[in-house]
């Protein structure tokens, strides 16, 4: 069973602030996934700059394979100290998950400790503490099994409710207990945990957060694969190459484009049936082919899906529902973890954008933009051209 690291993040700005003082960076390589969370002192522009600077320094040095101790040393030396409070201007957490065996390591500097869920129960990680340049650094390690979850939070989550009957906010133990309740109802995706915790956090703040608050979580689960075939190949004589690649793929299968659907239909020896009930003023009708999960029109539907992905910011529950090609395609993309696009490069002059070079089709442009967004939403995306 192939695994996927499902990552989801929610951040709240302090009430009345335009910028968030918490910053998150996710770095993926073939060997590992690294998540950096930094919380800048205070809120607003100053905190945002400090947290951004911290995450950028850490991310840049880790990409250059600089030893972790040297990274931490550099960050601590770089960050100034608030003279009145005598604390650093930014805190940070680093979580690294190895793809080979899903072992993980966390490094924490003045952030709340990570929350690790194993077999549906919160398992408090053993912590090793050491001083680097006089600062207390906490490290922990473990292994993320199938169905396990680990999350990083900023103190804005921890202290939600501060000053109310809860006095010190709802606290780490209460958050952990609530997460166990969420897992008892079954968890299928990281957003189910993160959104639930942040909804309570927002309620405790009476929907006016008193501090920047961030929760980013990772759930190891079965990978959901999707292959999207769009556009006829440049050379008609090689139609069979992408078609066979498409039909033999594992996971869900989507076709975008009438010509593409007819090419696949000829291999399946089946006509494309049209579902007129799905047609709207702005979106052509979807089609049906045996063994194919979704068949849509091409350019207009891809363009609509791109717009929908931008507006919903990667969150399925913010996607306007409807029985039409745009919604159905966007839902397929958001429900998938690993997405591979097979893009035919034959250019239809009807849809060619005069602003694009003659050798770049509007289809290729749209696919690239969709792929960029999906990558931003922590999907694994690949594109093959034919």
Secondary structure, 3 states (H helix, E strand, C coil): CCEEEEEEEEEECCCCCCCCCEEEEEEECCCEEEEEEEEECCCHHHHHHHHHHHHHHHHHHHHCCCCHHHHHHHHHHHCCECCCCCCECEEEEEEEEECCCCEEEEEEECCCCCEEEECCEECCCCCEEEEECCEEEEEEEEECCCCCEEEEECHHHHCCCECCCCCECCHHHHHHHHHHHHHHCCCCCHHHHHHHHHHHHHHHCCCCCCCCEEEEEEEEEECCEEEEEECCCCCHHHHHHHHHHHHCCCCEEEEECHHHHHHHHHHHCCCCEEEHHHCCCCCCCEEECCCCCEEECCHHHHHHHHHHHHHHCCCHHHCCCCCCHHHHHHHHHHHCCEEEEEECCCCCCCCCCCCCCCCCCHHHHHHHHHHHHHHHCCCEEEEEEC
